[in-house]
Amino acid sequence: MCGRYVMALRAGDLVDALSAAGLDEVEVPATTAIQQSWNIAPTATVPILVERLVEAADGAESSAASSAEGAEPSASPAGARRREIHSARWGLLPRWAESAAFSAKTFNARSETAASKPSFRSAVRRRRCAVPAQGYYEWRAAVDEATGRTVRTPHYIRPADGSVLLFAGLYEWWQDPELAAAGADSWVLSTTILTGPSYEPGPGDTTSDGDETLQTLADLHDRLPLALDVETAADWIRPGERDRDEAAGQLERLQAAALDVARGFAIDEVDRAVGNVRNDSPELTRPIEGLF
């Protein structure tokens, strides 16, 4: 799963990192405020990468924002695509959610069931995004033999080459009923990160360096956030509606792509201070030095 992650790049640096990864011409609207954090927790405001269509005929734009009014992106072949960074609440809020508190339990979506789950199925078909990150945290649980208590040790997981991560995500627009009643700006953009099963070696598999990394990840947790290579990410965020079977098939392909990306991860034990969301500094990502 993914319950804490790092996104501490400024807007310009994030655009540069995405360009270096192969995603060019990404724009950051003036209204988008990117908050730097080394300890992002659910319900925080995070950047997401979306792709929308601009109708070439008259310049009318079909954007993520238009979805707030019930419109879906135009499928016109004449439309030019535009990639943009927007800020979203981490924890998906489907339109029928009664309150924003619902997002505390939808920060991850299981890719195996997202196409059929009421909370996610509409977004899988129509509102897909990528969630950029520099790395994420996972905890190894073990029983202390001396005390019998479960001890959870945090690890920081990141691309070994220092590149930016692109998690497969979904987004939705939700209208806050209290703000709407007050006549205030009431639309909330929200997002979730898709996860899949961790690596399981099959009969006759040979071990490689990348598979050892996958095994270490599996030892940490039986779920894995779906980090994607640039080609898979570009296809995932491509605007347009998928039918249910197409959406389910694409989710399966994301799982395989994510394992390939994860083979290039570096994993380090870090300080337990990351367990407190009030701690937020680069020191949280530094490996713990061995005693000898």
Stockholm file with secondary structure:
# STOCKHOLM 1.0

chainA/1-292         MCGRYVMALRAGDLVDALSAAGLDEVEVPATTAIQQSWNIAPTATVPILVERLVEAADGAESSAASSAEGAEPSASPAGARRREIHSARWGLLPRWAESAAFSAKTFNARSETAASKPSFRSAVRRRRCAVPAQGYYEWRAAVDEATGRTVRTPHYIRPADGSVLLFAGLYEWWQDPELAAAGADSWVLSTTILTGPSYEPGPGDTTSDGDETLQTLADLHDRLPLALDVETAADWIRPGERDRDEAAGQLERLQAAALDVARGFAIDEVDRAVGNVRNDSPELTRPIEGLF
#=GR chainA/1-292 SS CCSCEEECCCHHHHHHHHHHHTCCSEECCTTCCCCCEEEECTTSEEEEEEEEEECTTTCCEECTGGGGGTCCCCCCTTCEEEEEEEEEEESCCCTTCSSGGGGGGCSEEETTTTTTSTTTHHHHHHCEEEEEESEEEEEEEEECTTTCCEEEEEEEEEETTCCCEEEEEEEEEEECHHHHHTTSCCEEEEEEEEEEECCCCCTTCCCCHHHHHHHHHHHHCSEEECBCCHHHHHHHHCCSCCCHHHHHHHHHHHHHHHHHHHTTEEEEECCGGGGSTTCCSGGGGSCCCCCC
#=GC SS_cons         CCSCEEECCCHHHHHHHHHHHTCCSEECCTTCCCCCEEEECTTSEEEEEEEEEECTTTCCEECTGGGGGTCCCCCCTTCEEEEEEEEEEESCCCTTCSSGGGGGGCSEEETTTTTTSTTTHHHHHHCEEEEEESEEEEEEEEECTTTCCEEEEEEEEEETTCCCEEEEEEEEEEECHHHHHTTSCCEEEEEEEEEEECCCCCTTCCCCHHHHHHHHHHHHCSEEECBCCHHHHHHHHCCSCCCHHHHHHHHHHHHHHHHHHHTTEEEEECCGGGGSTTCCSGGGGSCCCCCC
//
